[in-house]
Amino acid sequence: MKRTMSRRALLGAGLLTLAGVGGAGGYGVGLFLTEEPSLAGTAAPLPMAATSEPGTTPTTPAPPPKQIVPDDTKALDKDDLEYRIREFTATSVVRSDVRLKVPRDWSFTQPDPPKIGRYTDPTSKRWIRIEAGFTIRRPPAESMAQRLTDLATVPAAQMLSIKSSTVDPETKEATLVYTYVPENSLRYVIIRWVANHEGLCTFEIAVTGLPQDREAMEDILDHAANSATRDDSPLRPS
């Protein structure tokens, strides 16, 4: 039986949250570690272990810190953004037909398996990712806690820095903000986990951009979160 979750219904119930994702064993685990190129093993290889005298423990010197090169791309202006409803289908444990507002001129891509949808700006320096298709069974706070555990394993060369992690006590919304350095320029990431009227995760939505895009990124995330709906149905037999 198809299940429909209206974003308006969520707002009316006072629950405005974005959800972590995964398969039958849980969700919200490893999305940015396994599918985000800059956080998926592209850090510089570790140097070879230094030689040591017999009877001593070999040591591996830490790689030198990166030189961060500021990206002076003009910041996104939230007042210039135009939104429209976009649709895509995500499949994992269930099939989710997703509808939400995203910037009008951002292009759509989807990996295989299609657990997420991604909309990218014309410069390819900003994007929004939406994951659905998972079993709805745990609150946003748990998904965020798992993500923080995963991010703790990111190589030091990524220079990842957690800026904030918050849970709204009324809406159950969980939001995580961090920065990292995939190559030489800083990236700014906001992840929000959205909940239904029972306080369980329905979406995980993340926006990535440049530090100067922060206000526009927050606007993009709010538009997506406030409008997102998913209609779930069983997967068709292969």
Secondary structure, 3 states (H helix, E strand, C coil): CCEEECHHHHHHCCCCCCCCCEECCEECCCHHHHCCHHHCCCCCCCCCCCCCCCCCCCCCCCCCCCCCCCCCCCCCCHHHCCEEEEEEEEECCCEEEEEEEEECCCEEECCCCCCEEEEECCCCCCEEEEECCCCCCCCHHHHHHHHHHHHCCCCHHHCCEEEEEEECCCCCCEEEEEEECCCCCCEEEEEEEEECCCCCEEEEEEEEECHHHHHHHHHHHHHHHHHCEEEEECCCCC
